[in-house]
Amino acid sequence: MDAILERDVDLVIHSGDVFDSIRPATHVIINFLKQTGRIVERDIPYYGIAGNHETPRLRATTAALEYANMVGAYFAHGFEVEHVRETAGDAEVSLALVPHGAVGDAQVVVTPDRDADVNIMVTHGTVPGLVVHGHELGQVDLPERVLSGDFDYVALGHYHYFHEHKKNTYYAGATERFGFGEVDSIPGFAILDFDGSGGVEIEHVPIEARPMIDLPRIDAGEMSGADLNDAIAERAARADIDGAMVRLKVVNAPVGLAGELDRPLLRELRRRALEFSLEISESGMADALGPNGEVEASFGSLEEEFAHFVDARRERGELDKAFAGEFLEKGLGYLRGAGASPGEGPA
């Protein structure tokens, strides 16, 4: 936020996914409102839309983004396109706000306001030709009919990298990394400068974010417990892990090897790092590498994966045996109930 307010901006636009859930925690909402207040109290107009993570599944449900509207910002979070006019500098700007909930409407065709000096569309989804690994709940592909309007600029949300789709259509990217799949991303925001004749210059402004480090994986196929502990310490010493989000993957570990981990070493690493994730795959269960060197995973049913998750942590001593059994039983009950037809699951 400081990096944005240090710039001479006339208008702030957010293209979706302020929150990562429909019902964010109270402290998350409060912090968002504090930062929103820092913008609007300077008389900077602030507009945005809801993304797939924060759009309610039911139209009758109130979106958490409604709080922002109460403090002077405006976020379109419903299931219809909204058009607003705003003065930014010396220009009359028209914003076509196309939230996630409106993208799937087969009748939606978005057109610019011919009387405005600058026309901007804000929407959320995946553009044609963009390859995104993995699939998020509620993710939508943006149809060409939504993108084909003659706008001066289209502000895209959903993809967490700064990315050009067309010369006037960009993803601004995210202001934080949200998983190790984004370890090579550069968090930041985009500054737009319109020249008054239909042209626009786009600058990506990197901002400081939490370091995210993916340490070189360890093949533990021929290792003893002491060897593995030495390898973990050696990998951690290669990087500055203090305050960072760190992941270390161990593959081909003999059954039971995880029980020989140096617990004081792990506690020290987790004390130093913001998060230190040690992922251990036993022999025969190592991740497979795809043709591009990317990790591919093979999953069983959700119930099987949950059972394996609990068993692995019980074997490592991370869960008490009695607690693990009760946790497994209740968890499987919830999963079966969630997958049942209405009226079949547990109350």
C-alpha positions, -999 to 999 in steps of 0.1 A, spaced: 0 0 0 28 24 8 42 19 -27 9 28 -43 4 59 -21 39 71 -29 29 75 -66 8 104 -79 -24 84 -87 -58 97 -97 -77 64 -95 -71 29 -79 -86 -2 -95 -86 -37 -81 -95 -66 -105 -107 -91 -80 -98 -116 -52 -92 -91 -24 -100 -121 -2 -93 -158 -7 -126 -170 6 -163 -160 7 -161 -156 45 -127 -141 54 -116 -139 90 -125 -108 109 -89 -96 113 -84 -99 75 -115 -77 68 -103 -52 94 -69 -49 79 -84 -45 44 -106 -17 56 -77 1 72 -57 0 40 -88 10 20 -93 39 43 -57 51 36 -67 55 -1 -101 70 2 -92 95 29 -68 111 3 -98 116 -20 -85 89 -44 -114 71 -60 -112 33 -54 -131 8 -75 -129 -30 -79 -148 -62 -86 -152 -96 -70 -131 -125 -81 -139 -162 -80 -126 -166 -45 -150 -141 -29 -181 -144 -50 -209 -160 -31 -223 -193 -45 -258 -181 -37 -271 -147 -50 -288 -141 -17 -255 -142 3 -239 -109 11 -203 -106 -1 -176 -95 23 -166 -68 -2 -198 -49 8 -177 -36 38 -155 -17 14 -185 1 0 -194 13 35 -161 32 39 -160 50 5 -147 25 -20 -169 7 -44 -167 -30 -54 -191 -46 -78 -196 -81 -64 -229 -92 -78 -240 -110 -109 -244 -81 -133 -222 -57 -152 -220 -22 -135 -210 10 -152 -197 40 -132 -183 74 -142 -155 90 -123 -133 121 -127 -96 113 -126 -73 143 -130 -88 162 -160 -104 132 -176 -139 117 -174 -133 80 -169 -159 53 -175 -155 20 -157 -173 -11 -169 -171 -34 -138 -176 -71 -148 -173 -91 -116 -168 -129 -116 -205 -135 -111 -214 -117 -143 -189 -134 -167 -209 -166 -171 -240 -148 -183 -243 -158 -220 -260 -125 -227 -232 -103 -214 -217 -80 -241 -198 -51 -226 -195 -18 -246 -177 14 -238 -192 48 -230 -186 70 -261 -190 102 -241 -161 95 -217 -125 105 -223 -112 71 -211 -129 37 -211 -117 9 -188 -131 -25 -184 -123 -45 -152 -130 -82 -152 -117 -115 -138 -109 -148 -154 -86 -166 -178 -81 -151 -213 -79 -173 -244 -45 -187 -250 -33 -184 -214 -20 -216 -199 -25 -218 -162 -13 -249 -143 -40 -263 -120 -76 -253 -117 -92 -232 -90 -127 -236 -77 -150 -214 -97 -124 -204 -123 -139 -192 -155 -126 -187 -190 -133 -152 -204 -152 -154 -236 -142 -133 -266 -176 -115 -265 -166 -100 -231 -131 -89 -243 -140 -77 -277 -153 -42 -267 -133 -12 -279 -119 -1 -246 -89 20 -240 -77 -5 -214 -89 -39 -200 -77 -46 -164 -76 -84 -158 -76 -103 -126 -71 -139 -116 -36 -147 -130 -10 -138 -104 17 -127 -128 21 -94 -146 12 -105 -181 3 -88 -214 -26 -104 -233 -29 -76 -259 -13 -41 -261 -41 -26 -239 -51 -57 -220 -30 -68 -190 -30 -88 -158 -15 -66 -131 -5 -97 -111 -7 -102 -74 8 -82 -46 19 -114 -28 29 -149 -36 2 -175 -28 20 -208 -32 52 -224 -43 39 -226 -79 45 -188 -79 80 -189 -65 93 -171 -96 67 -144 -97 74 -108 -90 47 -93 -68 36 -58 -77 10 -36 -94 5 -17 -127 6 20 -132 -14 33 -163 -6 66 -180 -32 77 -207 -19 102 -232 -53 116 -241 -52 103 -277 -62 67 -270 -27 55 -261 -17 41 -227 17 33 -211 18 4 -187 45 1 -160 48 -28 -136 60 -16 -102 75 -45 -81 70 -43 -44 87 -61 -15 70 -93 -5 78 -122 17 107 -142 4 96 -177 -10 123 -203 -13 120 -237 -29 151 -256 -18 167 -283 -40 149 -316 -33 166 -345 -15 166 -380 -29 167 -401 3 167 -435 -14 201 -445 0 201 -424 31 201 -432 68 184 -409 93 217 -392 101 223 -387 63 189 -371 59 193 -347 88 227 -336 74 211 -331 40 183 -310 54 208 -288 74 230 -285 43 200 -274 20 188 -249 46 223 -234 49 224 -227 12 198 -199 14 188 -170 37 157 -186 52 151 -161 80 116 -147 77 110 -166 45 84 -191 33 105 -222 27 97 -256 11 120 -287 11 108 -319 -6 123 -353 3 116 -381 -22 122 -419 -22 124 -420 16 125 -456 30 95 -464 52 101 -452 87 129 -428 79 108 -398 88 107 -411 124 145 -405 126 143 -367 118 162 -344 141 133 -326 159 155 -299 174 168 -291 140 133 -288 125 122 -266 154 151 -243 148 144 -241 111 108 -234 117 117 -207 143 139 -189 118 115 -192 88 81 -177 86 71 -211 74 93 -242 69 75 -269 50 92 -303 49 74 -327 25 84 -363 26 74 -389 0 82 -425 8 97 -450 -16 74 -457 -45 54 -426 -39 77 -399 -52 64 -371 -74 66 -378 -111 83 -352 -133 63 -342 -164 78 -337 -199 87 -301 -190 103 -309 -157 73 -299 -138 59 -319 -109 29 -340 -117 9 -357 -91 -14 -387 -91 -43 -386 -66 -67 -412 -53 -101 -404 -40 -105 -376 -15 -111 -401 12 -80 -421 3 -59 -389 2 -72 -378 36 -65 -413 51 -29 -412 38 -25 -377 51 -35 -388 87 -15 -420 86 17 -403 74 15 -378 102 7 -405 128 38 -424 117 60 -393 120 48 -388 155 31 -355 146 -3 -368 157 -11 -388 189 -24 -423 179 -57 -419 197 -63 -384 184 -54 -395 148 -79 -424 149 -107 -401 161 -96 -374 136 -96 -399 107 -131 -412 116 -147 -378 119 -130 -365 88 -141 -394 67 -176 -389 80 -177 -353 70 -162 -361 35 -188 -388 29 -216 -365 41 -204 -337 18 -204 -360 -12 -238 -374 -5 -271 -363 -22 -291 -338 -3 -307 -354 27 -283 -384 27 -254 -370 46 -250 -364 84 -271 -337 100 
